[in-house]
Amino acid sequence: MPNNRKHVVGFSGGVDSQVCAYQVRKQYPPEDVILLNSQAGRNEHPMTVAFINWYSANVFPVIETIPLIKDLGTAGTKADTVKRRFCAERGVTVEEVVTNQRRVRRQG
């Protein structure tokens, strides 16, 4: 039975992702390796973009993804981080906490 497992490396073009890509490519056949780059929401420095394009053409193909940027509300803010940690420690979802907060505010 063939192995359909792929090994995906997030490839930023920096030294760490280059070393990781090298190690994965050394260990697995090329058809099982995927290098993936998102260009940091299309905000990469032009030199980084040029290097990734060169790497993709001369070393190993890099697949570029274009992330969907949307309003994430408080995602990534200190308040959001505290809320997520609170939920993780208590085994509840963020949605449960938000729903409960809304219920309490309506009753208040």
C-alpha positions in Angstrom: 0.0 0.0 0.0 1.5 3.4 -1.0 2.3 6.0 1.7 0.1 9.1 1.0 1.6 11.1 3.8 3.0 14.5 2.9 5.5 16.4 5.0 4.7 20.1 5.0 7.4 22.7 6.0 6.3 26.3 6.6 9.0 28.1 4.5 9.6 31.7 5.3 13.0 31.9 3.6 14.8 32.4 6.9 17.7 30.3 8.1 15.5 28.1 10.4 13.0 27.2 7.7 15.9 26.6 5.2 17.5 24.1 7.6 14.2 22.5 8.3 13.4 22.2 4.6 16.9 20.7 4.0 16.4 18.1 6.8 12.9 17.1 5.6 14.1 16.9 2.0 17.0 14.8 3.0 14.8 12.3 4.9 11.8 12.0 2.5 11.4 11.7 -1.3 10.7 15.0 -3.1 7.1 13.9 -4.0 6.3 13.6 -0.3 7.7 17.1 0.7 5.7 20.4 0.4 7.3 23.8 1.2 4.6 26.3 1.9 5.0 30.1 2.1 2.3 32.7 2.9 4.4 35.9 2.4 3.2 37.1 5.8 -0.1 38.4 4.5 1.6 39.9 1.4 3.8 42.1 3.6 7.2 40.4 3.1 10.2 42.5 2.3 11.0 42.4 -1.5 14.4 40.8 -0.9 12.7 38.0 1.0 10.2 37.5 -1.8 13.0 37.5 -4.4 15.0 34.9 -2.4 12.0 32.6 -2.0 11.3 32.9 -5.8 15.0 32.0 -6.5 14.9 29.1 -4.0 11.7 27.8 -5.6 13.2 28.0 -9.1 16.7 26.7 -8.3 16.5 24.5 -5.2 13.0 23.1 -4.5 9.5 24.3 -5.4 7.8 26.5 -2.8 4.1 26.8 -2.9 2.8 30.3 -2.1 -0.5 30.6 -0.4 -2.3 33.9 -0.1 -3.9 34.2 3.4 -7.3 35.6 3.8 -7.1 38.6 6.0 -10.2 39.4 7.9 -11.3 41.1 11.1 -10.2 38.8 13.9 -11.8 41.0 16.6 -9.7 40.6 19.7 -7.6 37.7 18.4 -4.0 38.1 19.4 -4.6 40.8 21.9 -3.8 40.5 25.5 -7.5 40.2 26.5 -8.0 37.4 24.0 -4.9 35.6 25.2 -6.0 35.8 28.8 -9.5 34.6 27.8 -8.1 31.6 25.9 -5.8 30.7 28.8 -8.7 30.9 31.2 -10.7 28.6 28.9 -7.9 26.1 28.5 -7.3 25.9 32.3 -11.0 25.2 32.9 -11.8 23.0 30.0 -14.4 25.3 28.4 -14.6 26.9 25.0 -14.3 30.6 24.4 -17.8 30.6 22.9 -19.2 29.3 26.2 -17.4 32.1 28.1 -18.6 34.8 25.7 -22.2 33.5 25.8 -22.1 33.5 29.6 -20.7 37.0 29.7 -23.5 38.2 27.4 -26.1 36.5 29.5 -24.8 38.1 32.7 -24.7 41.5 31.1 -28.3 41.2 30.0 -29.3 40.2 33.5 -27.2 42.9 35.2 
